[in-house]
Amino acid sequence: MLDAETVAGDDLAAAVTVRSARPFRPRTRVVPPPSGTPRQRLMELTGVLVAHEPPTIVGPVDAAGAADALLAFLERNGYLGERLSAGP
């Protein structure tokens, strides 16, 4: 670690600018306005028109049944690799 005496005697100390400690904020820039009506933009953001699978309710089951349902979901959506979905 450098102390104040070492830095003050250095020629490089004059090139260092010390500013207040605060987070970096990039400069603002002009961006184009959003396209479409507010209704269309809201529908796109919320994904109303995208086909998706309905929610699944896993009723009162024991821990093993809940784990099986979770593993089936993960496998169906591609979150499990081949070695995990193949079993022991």
Sequence and secondary structure as in RCSB ss.txt:
>XXXX:A:sequence
MLDAETVAGDDLAAAVTVRSARPFRPRTRVVPPPSGTPRQRLMELTGVLVAHEPPTIVGPVDAAGAADALLAFLE
RNGYLGERLSAGP
>XXXX:A:secstr
   HHHHHHSSGGGG                    S HHHHHHHHHTTTS         S  HHHHHHHHHHHHH
HTT S HHHHH  
